[in-house]
Amino acid sequence: MRAALGKLLTLSMVAGVLSAALFFPVAGGLGLLSNQVVAAVGQTSVELANVDPPAVTTIQDKDGKPLAYLWEQDRVNLRPDQISDAMKAAILAIEDRRFYDHNGVDFQGTVGAGLKGLIKGSIAGGGSTLTQQYVKNFLAFVVSKDVKEGYRKATEQSASRKIKEVRLALDLERRLAESGMSHKQVKEEILTRYLNIVPFLYDIYGVGEAARAYFDTTADKLTVPQAALFAAMVNNPQLYNPYANYEKAKRRRNIVINQMAEQGMLSPNGPEENKRLAEEYRNTEIELAYKARPAARPRGCLNAVDAEGKPDHTYGFFCEYVVDYLKKAGFTDEQLNRGGLTIRTTMDRKAMEAAKEAATNKIPQTRPGVANVMSVIEPGTGRHPVRALVANRDYGLDKQKGERAFDLPTQYVGFGAGSIFKVFVAAAYLQQGGRISDRIPVGETYTSRVYKGNGNAPYTVKNAGTYPAQMTVQDALAQSPNTAFVRMQEKVGLEKAAEMAYKLGLRESMRGINMQGKPLKPDGSNGPSVLDAVVRGNLGTFTLGVTPVSPLELSNVAATIASGGMWCPPTPIEQVTDRDGKPVPVKEASCERAVDEDLANSLAQGLSKDDKPGGTSATAAGAAGWTREILGKTGTTEEYKSSGFLAATPQYAGAVLVFSDSDRPETVCKNGRTCGTSTVNGAFGGDLAAPTWFEAMKKIHEGLREKTFPPAAPRYR
C-alpha cells in the first residue's frame, strides 16, 4: 500500500512539474530545480540554439580533392534540403507523429509514458518528442567530450534529468521562434539537427554519413526502405544493427514502414495505395554497401588518401605539416577535429608523385639506414606555396615496410647540409661589395688565423678535389673548394654569414632550434640557438654546413633567391573555411625583402653553373637530360652521413637531403647504402641528391615553357 501511494505521489509531482515546465517555460526555477540547474539550463539553451555538433574536417589538395579527414565523430552536417522527404517522414512516423503540433514537449505523451514507467518501477520512461531526443543527443555528443559518460548522464533515469530535458526542449523551440523563424521553419530546423546528430554505430553520426557508410549514397537520395532502417536504428542502434542482427533490424524497419503507411506518408493516393507500397517495401531486403561493416571515413594523417580516395601513405608527411602549421598559427585540436573545417592546401599531387618516385628510385623505401627526402616550393614575391613534401619512406607505423610516423621532410637533419651553406657566405660577400667574377685564392689546404680547430689548435681545412690556385666566385660555387669559402667567410665575418642564412630562409634552423636540432624552449633553458652558438663558438666550419637544418627551409632559401630576394613563409595553406563555407583567417608571417633584388638575381647567376661541365651536379643533370636554367648548389658533410642538393628554376625551388636515419648513423655510400664508418666511397651531393632532384623536377616541369633568371646586375658582375 505504501509503495503504491509513493508511486502515486511521485507521479503527481512529475505531472505537476512537467505541467509547470510546459505552461511557464520562462518562469524561474520550476519549483524543483536549483539555481545552479537553472543557470546550466540557460547556458545550454543558448548552445542548443547556436552550436552545431562536431563534424568532419576535410584536408584537400590544391584542386579540392580530399587528402585526409580529421574527426572525433564521423559526421557531416546537412541542410534540410539535403535530406530526403522519405527520411524525414520515416523518423516522424515512428518517433514523433505529433511533431508539428507541439512546442517541444508532447505533454500527454510524456506524462503517459511517465505513468507507465512508474507502474513498472522507474521514474523516467519514454514519451520524448524529437525535440527532447535532440536535446538528449546534444548533451551526450556535443556538450560532453566523453561520449560514453555524456550519454550515461543524458539518459539517466531520474526526474531531474527529465525536467531539465523538458525545459531545454521548450526553450530551444522558443529561442528559434524568437529568432524570426516561422513555426514550420523551427520544426524543419530541429528535425534536421536531430537527423544530423544521432549515432549509427561504428563512429558514424548523422544520416549524411550513415547514407554513405551503409548504402554508399547521399542523404537526399535515401529511399523509403533505407530511410525506414535508419529510423528503426535510432531507437536502439546496437539492437537493430543490420550487420549483427539482420532479422531484428528488418522487422523493426518494417514496423516503421507500416507506421508510414498508416499515416499516409508513402503516397497521397489514399490508404490502399499506401498499403500496397508498404507491402512492396517490406518485401525488399536490406542491401548494404559493405559486407563486413559500414566504413567510417579514414581518420587522420596516418590514413591519408590519393585522388581516388584510396589509402596512400605517400601523403601523410604533407598532411602532418599542414596540421602542425595550423596549430602553430593558433588552431586548436577542437577546431581541427570537431570544427567541420575545409582546409584547401597547396599540395600538388603531380609534384608529390614525381618527387616520391624519384626519391624511391634512388633509395628504395625498405632500404635500412638511409632516408631520401625532398621538398618543393613555388617561388613568388607574394607567397611561397609548398607543392610537395616526400621521402623515400612512407608515413606510417610499420617499420618493416620502411614507414616512419614523424616529419621526415621537415625535421631538422642533425648532420647538416654540407657545402650548400657556401651560398650564404657568397651572398654575404656580394652584399659587402663583392662580385661573382672576383677571383678568390683556393689552395689545397688553408690554415685559418681566425678560427680554431680542436682545442686551441689552428683550424686547417682541405679540399676534396684538385682546383686551380684561384677561381671566380661563380666557378667556386659550381665546383665547391672548401678553402676558398673559409677564406671568404673570414672576410665577410661569421656573424654576417650566419645572419644571411637566417634572412634567406633558415628562420627556424638558425634561431628556432639548438645545436642538437631541438626546438628552443620558451625560457631558453636548452639554448643557445644555432646562430648564437655559431657566433659565440666562432665556428669556422659553418660554411661547410655542419649545423642542423630543415630540408623544407632549404627549399625556401632557393625560393627566396628565385623570387628576387623576397622571403615568404613556406605555406601549405590556400584557404580555410568553416562548416558554412566562410573563410577562417590563418595567422601567417608576412613576406619581407631578405636581400636587394639585384643581389638576389646576381646570386642566382653566381649559382647558375653547378649543372654545367665541371659543376658538381653536371653528371646528374646530363643523365637526366636536363636542359633548363637553374640556380643550384650541392653539399656533402665531412663524414658522408648526409649530402644534399638545393636548386631552383624560375618556376619551382626544391631541396633534397640524403642522410643516415638509423639509431646508429653510418656513412652513406655512392650506391645509396650505409657502409659503416669508411668514407672511401661516401656519397657526394651530386651522387644521390642531385639525381633525385633532376628526375623529379623534369616531370614536374613537363608542359611548362622554359624560363631564365634575370641577368646579374652590373654592380655584382
C-alpha positions in Angstrom: 0.0 0.0 0.0 2.8 2.4 0.9 4.7 1.6 -2.3 1.6 2.3 -4.4 0.9 5.6 -2.5 4.6 6.6 -3.1 4.3 6.0 -6.8 1.1 8.0 -6.9 2.7 10.9 -5.1 5.7 10.8 -7.4 3.6 10.7 -10.5 1.6 13.7 -9.2 4.9 15.5 -8.6 6.2 14.7 -12.1 2.9 15.7 -13.7 2.9 18.9 -11.8 6.4 19.8 -12.6 6.1 19.0 -16.3 2.9 21.0 -16.4 4.7 24.0 -15.0 7.5 23.5 -17.5 5.0 23.4 -20.3 2.9 26.3 -19.3 5.5 28.5 -17.8 8.6 27.9 -19.9 10.3 31.1 -18.9 9.4 31.0 -15.2 12.2 30.8 -12.6 13.4 27.5 -11.3 10.2 25.5 -11.9 10.0 24.9 -8.2 12.3 21.9 -8.1 15.4 23.0 -10.0 18.2 24.7 -8.0 19.6 28.0 -9.1 22.6 26.1 -10.4 20.5 23.9 -12.6 18.6 26.9 -13.9 21.9 28.6 -14.8 23.0 25.4 -16.6 19.7 25.2 -18.4 20.1 28.7 -19.6 23.6 28.3 -20.9 22.8 25.0 -22.6 19.7 26.6 -24.2 21.9 29.1 -25.9 24.3 26.4 -27.1 21.3 24.3 -28.3 20.1 27.2 -30.4 23.5 28.2 -31.8 26.1 25.4 -31.6 26.4 22.7 -34.3 27.6 19.2 -33.4 31.1 18.0 -34.1 31.8 17.5 -37.8 34.5 16.1 -40.1 37.3 18.5 -41.1 38.4 17.8 -44.6 42.0 18.5 -45.8 42.2 18.9 -49.5 44.9 19.2 -52.2 45.2 22.3 -54.2 42.5 21.1 -56.6 40.0 20.5 -53.9 40.2 16.7 -53.8 40.2 15.2 -50.3 43.7 14.4 -48.8 42.7 13.4 -45.3 39.9 13.7 -42.7 40.2 14.8 -39.1 37.3 13.9 -36.8 36.2 12.8 -33.3 32.7 12.0 -34.7 32.4 11.0 -38.3 29.6 13.4 -39.2 28.7 15.9 -41.9 26.0 18.5 -41.1 23.4 18.8 -43.7 20.8 21.4 -44.6 17.1 20.5 -44.7 17.1 20.3 -48.5 20.0 17.8 -48.4 17.8 15.2 -46.6 15.2 13.2 -48.5 11.5 13.6 -47.6 11.4 9.8 -47.1 13.9 10.1 -44.3 12.0 12.9 -42.6 8.7 11.1 -42.9 10.2 7.8 -41.5 11.6 9.4 -38.4 8.4 11.3 -37.7 6.2 8.3 -38.2 8.0 6.1 -35.7 9.3 8.7 -33.2 7.0 11.8 -33.1 3.9 11.8 -35.3 2.6 15.0 -33.5 5.9 16.8 -34.1 4.4 19.7 -35.9 1.6 20.1 -33.3 3.6 20.7 -30.1 6.1 23.3 -29.0 8.8 20.9 -28.0 7.0 18.7 -25.5 4.1 16.4 -26.1 2.6 16.8 -22.6 0.1 13.9 -22.8 2.7 11.6 -24.3 5.3 12.5 -21.7 3.0 12.1 -18.7 1.5 8.9 -20.1 5.0 7.4 -20.6 5.9 8.5 -17.1 2.8 6.7 -15.7 3.8 3.5 -17.4 7.3 3.9 -16.1 6.2 4.3 -12.6 4.0 1.3 -12.8 7.0 -0.7 -14.0 9.2 0.7 -11.2 11.1 3.5 -12.9 10.6 7.3 -12.9 11.7 8.4 -16.4 10.2 6.4 -19.3 9.7 7.2 -23.0 7.3 9.7 -24.5 10.1 12.0 -25.6 9.5 14.2 -28.6 12.1 14.6 -31.3 13.0 17.9 -29.8 13.6 16.2 -26.5 15.6 13.5 -28.2 17.7 16.1 -29.9 18.4 17.7 -26.5 19.4 14.3 -25.1 21.8 13.7 -28.0 23.2 17.2 -27.9 24.0 16.8 -24.2 25.7 13.4 -24.9 27.6 14.2 -28.1 28.2 17.9 -28.1 28.3 19.2 -24.6 30.2 16.2 -23.3 33.7 15.5 -24.6 33.4 11.9 -23.2 30.7 10.3 -25.3 30.1 7.3 -23.0 29.9 9.4 -19.9 27.9 12.1 -21.6 25.4 9.5 -22.9 25.0 8.0 -19.5 24.2 11.3 -17.9 21.9 12.3 -20.7 19.8 9.1 -20.4 19.9 8.6 -16.6 16.6 7.5 -15.1 15.8 10.5 -12.9 13.1 13.1 -12.5 15.6 16.0 -12.5 17.1 14.8 -15.8 13.7 14.6 -17.4 12.7 18.0 -16.1 15.9 19.5 -17.5 15.3 17.8 -20.8 11.7 19.2 -21.0 12.8 22.7 -20.1 15.6 22.7 -22.7 13.3 21.4 -25.4 10.8 24.2 -24.7 13.5 26.8 -24.5 15.0 25.7 -27.8 11.8 26.0 -29.8 11.1 29.3 -28.1 14.5 30.7 -28.9 14.3 29.6 -32.5 10.9 31.2 -32.9 12.2 34.4 -31.3 15.0 34.5 -33.9 12.4 35.2 -36.6 11.7 31.6 -37.8 8.1 30.5 -38.5 6.7 27.5 -36.7 7.3 25.4 -39.8 10.9 26.6 -40.1 11.5 25.9 -36.4 10.4 22.4 -36.9 12.4 21.9 -40.0 15.5 23.2 -38.2 15.1 20.9 -35.2 14.3 17.9 -37.4 17.4 18.5 -39.5 19.6 18.9 -36.4 18.2 15.7 -34.9 19.0 13.8 -38.1 22.4 15.3 -38.2 23.3 14.3 -34.6 22.0 10.8 -34.0 24.6 8.0 -33.8 24.6 4.9 -36.2 27.4 2.8 -34.6 31.0 2.4 -35.9 31.8 6.1 -35.1 29.2 7.2 -37.7 26.9 10.0 -36.7 24.0 11.6 -38.6 22.1 10.4 -41.7 24.6 12.2 -44.0 27.4 9.9 -43.1 25.1 6.9 -42.4 23.8 7.2 -46.0 27.4 7.0 -47.3 28.6 4.3 -44.9 25.7 1.9 -45.0 24.3 2.4 -48.6 27.0 4.3 -50.5 24.6 7.1 -51.3 23.7 10.6 -50.1 21.0 11.5 -47.7 18.9 13.3 -50.3 18.6 10.1 -52.2 17.6 7.8 -49.4 14.7 5.5 -50.4 11.8 4.6 -48.2 13.3 1.2 -47.1 16.7 2.8 -46.5 15.2 5.7 -44.5 13.0 3.3 -42.6 16.0 1.3 -41.5 17.7 4.4 -40.1 14.5 5.5 -38.3 14.4 2.0 -36.8 18.0 2.1 -35.7 17.8 5.4 -33.7 15.6 3.7 -31.1 18.4 1.2 -30.3 21.3 1.2 -32.8 23.0 -1.8 -31.2 19.9 -4.0 -31.1 18.8 -3.0 -34.7 22.3 -3.2 -36.2 21.7 -4.8 -39.6 25.2 -6.3 -39.6 24.8 -8.0 -36.3 21.1 -8.5 -36.1 19.7 -8.6 -39.6 16.3 -10.1 -38.9 15.6 -7.8 -35.9 16.7 -4.8 -38.0 14.4 -5.8 -40.8 11.4 -6.4 -38.5 11.9 -3.0 -36.9 12.3 -1.4 -40.3 9.0 -2.9 -41.5 7.3 -1.6 -38.4 8.5 1.9 -39.5 7.2 1.3 -43.0 3.8 0.2 -41.6 3.6 3.4 -39.5 4.4 5.5 -42.5 1.6 3.7 -44.4 -0.9 4.2 -41.6 -0.2 7.9 -41.6 -0.4 8.2 -45.4 3.2 9.1 -45.8 4.0 6.7 -48.6 1.6 8.1 -51.2 -1.0 10.9 -51.4 -3.4 8.5 -53.2 -5.2 7.0 -50.3 -5.0 4.1 -47.9 -5.0 1.3 -50.5 -2.0 2.7 -52.3 -0.2 3.2 -49.0 -0.9 -0.4 -48.1 0.3 -1.6 -51.5 3.6 0.3 -51.3 4.1 -0.8 -47.7 3.9 -4.4 -48.7 6.3 -3.8 -51.6 8.8 -2.1 -49.3 8.5 -4.7 -46.6 9.5 -7.4 -49.0 12.7 -5.8 -50.0 15.9 -7.0 -48.5 18.4 -4.6 -46.7 21.0 -4.1 -49.3 24.1 -2.8 -47.6 27.1 -1.3 -49.4 29.7 -3.2 -47.4 29.6 -6.9 -46.4 31.7 -6.7 -43.2 30.7 -3.4 -41.7 30.0 0.2 -42.7 33.0 2.2 -43.5 33.7 5.3 -41.4 35.9 7.9 -43.2 39.6 7.3 -42.8 40.8 9.3 -39.9 44.0 11.4 -39.5 47.2 11.8 -41.4 48.1 8.1 -41.0 45.1 7.4 -43.2 45.6 10.0 -45.9 44.1 9.2 -49.3 45.0 9.5 -53.0 42.9 11.4 -55.6 40.5 8.4 -55.9 40.0 8.3 -52.1 42.1 5.1 -51.6 44.7 4.9 -48.7 48.1 6.2 -49.7 50.8 6.7 -47.2 52.7 9.0 -49.6 50.7 12.0 -48.5 50.9 11.6 -44.7 54.0 13.8 -44.4 52.3 16.7 -46.1 49.2 16.2 -44.1 51.2 16.3 -40.8 52.9 19.5 -41.9 49.5 21.1 -42.5 48.2 20.1 -39.1 51.4 21.3 -37.3 51.4 24.6 -39.3 47.8 25.4 -38.3 48.4 24.6 -34.7 51.4 27.0 -34.7 49.0 29.5 -36.3 46.7 29.2 -33.3 44.2 26.5 -34.3 43.2 24.2 -31.5 42.7 20.4 -31.6 39.0 21.0 -31.0 38.8 23.3 -34.1 40.6 20.8 -36.3 38.9 17.6 -35.1 35.4 18.9 -34.4 35.0 22.1 -36.4 34.0 20.7 -39.8 36.6 22.9 -41.5 37.6 22.6 -45.1 41.3 23.1 -45.4 42.4 23.5 -49.0 46.2 23.1 -49.1 48.9 24.0 -51.7 49.8 20.3 -52.3 50.2 19.4 -55.9 49.7 15.7 -56.5 51.7 15.7 -59.7 54.7 17.2 -57.9 54.2 14.8 -55.0 54.1 11.7 -57.2 57.1 12.8 -59.2 59.2 13.6 -56.1 58.2 10.3 -54.4 59.0 8.2 -57.4 62.4 9.9 -57.8 63.2 9.5 -54.1 62.4 5.8 -54.1 64.2 5.2 -57.4 67.4 6.3 -55.8 66.9 4.9 -52.3 64.2 2.1 -52.0 61.7 2.5 -49.3 62.7 -0.6 -47.3 66.4 0.0 -47.5 67.6 0.2 -43.9 69.5 3.2 -42.6 69.1 5.7 -45.5 66.5 8.4 -45.9 66.0 10.5 -49.1 63.7 13.5 -48.6 62.6 16.2 -50.9 60.6 19.4 -50.6 59.3 21.6 -53.5 58.2 25.2 -53.2 56.8 27.6 -55.8 58.7 30.9 -55.7 56.9 34.2 -55.7 57.0 37.7 -54.4 53.7 37.4 -52.5 53.6 33.7 -51.4 55.8 30.6 -51.3 53.3 27.7 -51.5 54.7 24.3 -50.7 53.9 21.9 -53.5 55.5 18.6 -52.3 56.9 17.0 -49.2 58.1 13.5 -49.7 60.5 10.9 -48.5 61.6 7.5 -49.8 59.8 6.3 -46.7 56.0 6.2 -46.3 54.2 7.9 -43.5 53.1 5.0 -41.3 53.8 2.8 -38.3 55.2 -0.4 -40.0 59.0 -0.1 -39.8 59.4 -3.4 -41.7 57.8 -1.6 -44.7 60.2 1.3 -44.2 57.5 3.6 -42.8 58.1 6.4 -40.4 55.4 8.3 -38.3 57.4 11.5 -37.9 58.0 14.5 -40.1 61.0 13.3 -42.2 60.8 16.0 -44.9 60.5 18.9 -42.4 62.6 17.6 -39.5 66.0 19.1 -38.6 68.7 16.8 -40.1 71.4 16.8 -37.4 74.3 16.1 -39.8 73.7 19.3 -41.8 73.6 20.1 -45.5 77.3 20.4 -46.2 78.6 22.8 -48.8 75.1 24.2 -49.6 75.9 26.6 -46.8 78.6 28.2 -49.0 75.6 30.0 -50.6 75.2 32.1 -47.5 78.9 33.1 -47.4 78.8 34.0 -51.1 75.6 36.1 -50.5 77.2 38.0 -47.6 80.3 38.5 -49.8 78.2 40.1 -52.5 76.4 42.2 -50.0 79.7 43.7 -48.8 80.8 44.8 -52.2 82.0 41.5 -53.8 81.3 40.4 -57.4 80.6 37.0 -58.9 83.6 37.5 -61.2 86.0 38.2 -58.3 88.9 35.8 -58.2 89.4 34.0 -54.8 92.5 32.2 -53.7 92.0 28.5 -53.3 95.0 26.4 -52.4 95.0 22.7 -51.5 94.8 23.4 -47.7 94.2 26.6 -45.7 95.1 27.2 -42.0 92.9 29.9 -40.6 94.2 32.6 -38.2 90.6 33.4 -37.2 89.1 30.1 -36.3 90.3 27.4 -34.0 90.2 23.6 -34.5 90.1 21.0 -31.8 91.3 22.6 -28.5 93.3 25.7 -29.3 95.0 24.2 -32.4 94.7 26.3 -35.6 91.8 25.4 -37.8 93.0 23.8 -41.1 90.7 22.9 -43.9 91.5 21.0 -47.1 89.7 20.4 -50.3 88.1 17.2 -51.5 89.4 17.6 -55.1 92.1 19.4 -57.1 91.5 23.0 -58.1 93.4 25.9 -59.7 95.2 28.4 -57.5 92.4 30.9 -58.0 88.8 30.8 -59.0 86.0 33.2 -59.6 83.2 33.2 -57.1 80.8 31.8 -59.7 83.2 28.9 -60.5 83.9 28.3 -56.8 80.1 28.0 -56.2 79.9 25.4 -59.0 83.0 23.4 -58.0 82.9 23.9 -54.2 86.5 24.2 -53.0 86.4 24.4 -49.2 89.5 26.6 -48.7 88.1 29.4 -50.9 84.9 29.7 -48.8 86.7 29.6 -45.4 88.8 32.5 -46.7 85.7 34.3 -47.9 83.9 33.7 -44.6 86.8 35.2 -42.7 86.5 38.3 -44.9 82.7 38.8 -44.5 82.6 37.8 -40.9 81.0 34.7 -39.4 78.1 36.7 -37.9 77.2 38.2 -41.3 77.2 34.8 -43.0 75.0 33.3 -40.3 72.6 36.2 -40.4 72.4 35.8 -44.2 71.4 32.1 -43.7 68.6 33.4 -41.5 67.5 36.1 -43.9 67.4 33.9 -47.0 65.2 31.3 -45.4 66.7 29.3 -42.5 64.5 31.1 -39.9 63.8 28.2 -37.6 67.0 26.4 -38.4 69.1 29.3 -37.2 67.0 30.9 -34.4 64.4 28.3 -33.5 66.5 25.3 -32.6 69.7 24.4 -30.7 72.7 22.6 -32.0 71.1 19.3 -31.3 68.2 20.2 -33.6 65.7 20.5 -30.7 63.2 23.4 -30.7 64.2 26.1 -28.2 62.1 26.2 -25.0 60.3 29.5 -24.3 62.5 30.0 -21.2 65.7 29.5 -23.3 66.9 26.8 -20.9 68.0 24.5 -23.7 69.7 27.2 -25.8 71.6 28.8 -27.3 70.1 28.9 -30.8 72.2 27.6 -33.7 73.0 31.1 -34.8 74.2 32.2 -31.4 76.2 29.0 -30.9 77.9 29.5 -34.3 78.9 33.1 -33.5 79.8 32.5 -29.8 81.8 29.4 -30.7 83.5 31.1 -33.7 82.5 28.0 -35.7 84.7 28.2 -38.8 83.0 25.1 -40.2 79.8 26.9 -40.6 80.4 27.4 -44.3 80.8 23.6 -44.6 77.2 23.1 -43.4 77.6 21.2 -40.1 74.6 22.6 -38.2 71.1 21.0 -38.1 68.9 22.1 -40.9 65.3 21.6 -42.2 65.0 20.3 -45.8 61.9 22.4 -46.2 63.6 25.6 -45.2 66.5 24.8 -47.5 63.9 24.7 -50.4 62.7 28.1 -49.2 66.2 29.5 -49.5 66.2 28.6 -53.2 62.7 30.1 -53.5 63.8 33.3 -51.8 66.7 33.7 -54.3 64.5 32.8 -57.3 61.9 35.4 -56.1 64.3 38.3 -56.4 65.2 38.2 -52.7 61.7 38.2 -51.3 61.3 35.8 -48.3 57.9 34.4 -47.6 57.0 31.7 -45.1 56.7 28.3 -46.8 53.0 27.8 -46.6 50.9 24.7 -47.1 47.6 26.6 -46.9 45.5 28.1 -49.7 42.3 28.7 -47.7 40.5 27.5 -44.6 36.7 27.8 -44.5 34.3 26.9 -41.7 31.3 24.5 -41.9 29.2 27.3 -43.5 31.8 28.0 -46.2 33.0 31.2 -44.6 36.8 32.0 -44.7 38.7 31.4 -41.5 41.8 33.7 -41.2 45.2 31.9 -40.8 47.9 33.8 -39.0 51.0 33.7 -41.1 54.2 35.7 -41.3 54.3 38.5 -43.9 56.6 38.3 -46.8 59.7 40.6 -46.5 62.6 41.6 -48.5 65.6 39.5 -47.4 68.1 41.0 -49.8 68.3 43.5 -52.5 66.7 42.3 -55.8 69.9 43.0 -57.8 71.9 41.0 -55.3 69.4 38.0 -55.4 69.4 38.0 -59.2 73.2 38.2 -59.3 73.5 35.4 -56.7 71.2 33.3 -58.9 73.7 33.8 -61.8 76.5 33.0 -59.5 74.8 29.7 -58.8 74.0 29.0 -62.4 77.0 26.8 -63.4 76.5 23.9 -60.9 74.9 21.7 -63.6 77.3 22.8 -66.3 80.5 20.9 -67.2 82.9 20.9 -64.3 80.0 21.7 -61.8 79.2 19.3 -59.0 75.8 18.3 -60.4 76.7 18.2 -64.1 76.8 14.4 -64.3 73.4 14.1 -62.7 71.9 16.8 -65.0 73.3 15.1 -68.1 72.0 11.7 -67.1 68.5 13.2 -66.6 68.6 15.1 -70.0 68.2 18.4 -68.1 68.1 21.5 -70.3 66.5 24.3 -68.2 68.4 27.0 -66.5 68.8 26.5 -62.7 70.5 28.0 -59.7 72.0 25.2 -57.7 74.4 24.0 -55.1 75.4 20.5 -53.9 76.5 19.7 -50.4 78.3 16.9 -48.5 79.2 16.6 -44.9 82.6 15.5 -43.8 81.7 12.0 -42.6 79.3 11.5 -45.5 76.4 10.9 -43.2 74.4 13.4 -45.2 74.5 15.0 -48.6 72.2 17.4 -50.4 71.2 19.4 -53.4 69.5 22.8 -53.4 68.3 24.2 -56.7 65.6 26.2 -58.4 64.2 27.2 -61.8 62.1 30.4 -62.0 59.0 28.1 -61.6 60.0 25.7 -58.8 62.5 25.5 -56.0 63.5 22.4 -54.2 65.9 20.7 -51.9 66.9 17.1 -51.5 68.7 15.7 -48.4 70.0 12.1 -48.2 71.1 11.1 -44.7 71.6 8.2 -42.4 68.4 7.7 -40.4 69.2 4.7 -38.3 69.8 4.7 -34.5 73.5 4.2 -35.2 74.3 6.5 -38.1 76.8 5.4 -40.7 78.4 6.7 -43.8 76.0 6.8 -46.8 77.9 5.5 -49.8 77.5 6.2 -53.5 75.3 3.1 -54.0 72.8 4.5 -51.6 73.6 2.1 -48.8 75.2 2.5 -45.5 78.8 1.4 -45.3 80.0 1.6 -41.7 82.5 4.3 -40.9 84.6 4.1 -44.0 84.4 7.3 -46.1 86.2 5.9 -49.2 83.0 5.6 -51.2 81.0 8.2 -49.4 78.2 9.8 -51.5 78.6 13.4 -52.6 75.6 15.7 -53.2 75.9 15.0 -56.9 75.7 11.2 -56.5 72.2 10.7 -54.9 70.6 14.0 -54.0 71.1 15.8 -57.3 69.8 12.9 -59.5 66.7 12.8 -57.3 66.1 16.5 -57.8 66.6 16.4 -61.6 64.4 13.3 -62.1 61.6 14.8 -60.0 61.8 18.3 -61.5 61.9 17.1 -65.0 58.4 15.6 -64.6 57.1 18.5 -62.5 58.1 20.9 -65.3 56.5 18.9 -68.1 54.4 21.2 -70.2 55.9 24.4 -68.8 57.8 26.8 -71.0 61.4 27.3 -70.2 62.2 30.5 -68.3 65.5 32.1 -67.4 66.7 34.1 -64.4 67.4 37.9 -64.8 71.0 38.7 -65.6 73.4 39.8 -62.9 73.3 43.5 -62.1 76.4 45.4 -63.3 77.3 46.1 -59.6 77.7 42.4 -58.9 79.1 41.1 -62.2 
